């Protein structure tokens, strides 16, 4: 990822995870493509003010956060303390369980739990190393990443820092 801020946007509608294509990695990406298209996310980071968002954070019909259109996510919450583990959405919420996510869960670097759309406003860190400003709107997130976009897409995991909710 570039050294400048890029944006994540919360989807404006829930995704139904009844679709079996959302549980397995396939070339059928229409649900993900639609979630990314709704807010105009491009998967192309840009330093320009007003640039379109990089990606979309998805959630299910119960308002439980699931994933982005290309990666699993993880959050750190203020109320659990500065050294608390990162929390990733529970697989029961409906998401593609990534290989890196499974590895981090096994190592104890992540724990699974249900995370609601409202709870991400409380998150101190999101998806790696990410700061969240809870006094701004929760539908637009800015983050600065450490890895190249290509590496990020290949690994289907996000390592970012500097996220703030607008």
C-alpha positions, 0 to 999 in steps of 0.5 A: 500500500502507498504511504498516503491515506486511501479510503474504505467505505462502509457499504450502504446496504447489507449483503445476504450471505445465503449465497454459497459463492460467498463461502468459497473462493471462486471466480463468481464475484458479482456480489463483491463487485456490486458492493464495491461499485455501489460507493464507487470503490476502485481498488486503486489508491489515490492521494488526491482529495475527493478520490474515490474509495479504495474498497468497501466494508461489507456487512450482513442483514443483521448489521454484522461486519463480515469482510471487504470485497477483497480481504478479511478485516480485524478490529481492535476496540478501546474498551478492551485495552491498548494491548487487546487482541485484534477481533475478526468477524465470526465465520457465522456472520458469513464471510470467506474465511481467508488462509491468512485469517485462519493462520492468525487465529491459530497463532492467537493474533486474532480472536473471532467475535460478532462485530456490528456496524455500530461497534466499528465506531468504537474500534481503536484499530482496524484490519492490522494497525489502524487508528479510528477517530470515532467522532467522524462519520462511520461510513468512510474510513481512511487508512495508510498501508504498509504493503503493496497493493499487489501483495495485498490482493495476492494474500487477501489480507490487509495490513494497514495503519492510520485509519480514521472514520469520517 
